[in-house]
Amino acid sequence: MALKDDLFALSLATKVVDIPELQKSLIVKELTGRDRDKINKLAKKADDEIDSDKFSYLLVLYCTYDIEGNRVFEDADLDKLTDLPGGLLHKLRSECIDINKLGSKNYEEMVKNLSDTETKEPG
């Protein structure tokens, strides 16, 4: 099989995350390139900088799935999502950052770099 075929055959990383408060679990799933681009665009402020808070909420919105494989949140749930308990949001955000290999230590730098690269013309 050609390398291209191998790459297209890759699966997105997933992790089951327990939510003890609900005695339920959900799945945190790696973003596709398309979803990551969408999040970057949705998190942009008027000055073309990335709003790091909005980016983290969108990350949770797009990375969390129920056990059956359906997204837990719809795009329209973004404002409601911000009202979830802070500890739960922190846990979900951390899991989403980890599964997408964004690295929580470098999270703010990553958001800044996204702002920088999104505003520059290539080449």
C-alpha positions in Angstrom: 0.0 0.0 0.0 1.3 3.5 -0.8 2.1 5.9 1.9 -0.8 8.1 0.8 -3.2 5.3 1.3 -1.7 4.6 4.7 -2.2 8.2 5.8 -5.8 8.3 4.6 -6.5 5.1 6.5 -5.4 6.5 9.8 -8.1 6.8 12.5 -8.7 9.7 14.8 -7.4 9.2 18.3 -10.2 8.7 21.0 -10.3 8.5 24.8 -13.1 7.5 27.1 -13.5 10.1 29.8 -15.6 9.4 32.9 -17.9 12.0 34.3 -18.4 10.9 37.9 -20.9 13.6 38.7 -23.3 12.0 36.2 -22.0 8.4 36.5 -21.6 8.5 32.8 -18.8 8.6 30.3 -18.1 10.4 27.0 -15.5 10.1 24.3 -13.0 12.8 23.6 -12.0 12.6 19.9 -9.1 14.1 18.0 -10.1 16.9 15.6 -10.0 16.6 11.9 -8.0 19.2 10.0 -11.3 20.6 8.7 -12.7 21.0 12.3 -9.5 22.6 13.5 -9.7 25.1 10.7 -13.3 25.8 11.5 -12.5 26.4 15.2 -9.6 28.8 14.3 -12.0 30.8 12.2 -14.8 30.8 14.8 -12.4 31.9 17.5 -11.1 34.9 15.7 -11.7 38.3 17.1 -12.3 41.5 15.0 -8.5 42.2 15.1 -7.8 38.7 13.7 -6.3 37.5 17.0 -7.5 34.2 18.4 -9.7 34.5 21.5 -8.1 31.8 23.6 -11.2 31.3 25.9 -13.5 30.9 22.9 -11.0 28.5 21.3 -11.0 26.3 24.4 -14.8 26.2 24.5 -15.0 25.4 20.8 -12.4 22.7 21.3 -14.7 21.0 23.9 -17.7 21.6 21.7 -16.1 19.8 18.7 -14.1 17.1 20.5 -16.7 15.6 22.8 -18.9 12.6 21.7 -21.3 10.3 23.4 -20.6 6.6 23.7 -22.5 6.0 20.4 -20.2 8.3 18.5 -22.5 11.4 18.2 -21.3 14.9 19.1 -22.5 15.8 22.5 -22.8 19.5 21.7 -24.2 21.3 18.7 -22.7 24.7 17.5 -25.8 26.4 19.0 -24.7 25.2 22.5 -21.6 27.3 22.7 -23.1 29.9 25.1 -24.7 27.2 27.3 -21.4 25.3 27.4 -19.7 28.3 29.2 -22.1 27.8 32.1 -21.0 24.2 32.9 -19.2 23.8 36.2 -15.6 25.1 35.9 -14.0 21.9 37.1 -15.8 19.8 34.5 -14.9 22.3 31.8 -11.3 22.3 32.9 -11.2 18.5 32.8 -12.8 18.3 29.3 -10.6 21.1 28.0 -7.5 19.4 29.3 -8.5 16.0 27.7 -9.2 17.8 24.4 -5.9 19.5 24.4 -4.1 16.3 25.2 -5.8 14.2 22.5 -5.0 16.9 19.9 -1.4 17.0 21.1 -1.7 20.7 21.7 0.2 20.5 25.0 -1.4 22.4 27.9 2.0 24.0 28.8 2.1 25.6 25.4 -1.6 26.2 25.0 -1.5 30.0 25.1 1.6 30.1 22.8 -0.2 27.8 20.4 -3.2 30.1 20.3 -0.9 33.1 19.7 0.9 31.2 16.9 -2.5 30.4 15.3 -3.3 34.1 15.3 0.0 34.9 13.7 -0.2 32.3 11.0 -3.9 32.9 10.2 -3.2 36.5 9.3 -0.1 36.1 7.2 -0.2 35.4 3.5 1.8 32.4 2.4 5.2 32.7 0.7 
